[in-house]
């Protein structure tokens, strides 16, 4: 396994093996990052990675994970925007005993 030097925000430079980190790439917009747990403080560390860094890490044996943006980001909102008055009205509805019946009607 290759040894990789990375930087922890608290501990500074640390040495890792290819099994200690993974690379994550978004299939939708190609954003990428490498992720590892610091061997000294055990904090999870995530750092953005340019394509050349991704290629270098993956070619040295680091696991590549792909992910997709949540479908909710692509949804188009329908209807009027939710207002502060709507929130206050909903809050008042929940103060009564029959809120569930009012919502299911």
Secondary structure, 3 states (H helix, E strand, C coil): CCEEEEEECCCEEEEEEHHHEEEEEECCCCCEEEEEECCCCCCEEEEECCHHHHHHHHHCCCEEEEECCCHHHHCCCCCCCCCHHHHHHHHHHHHCCCHHHHHHC
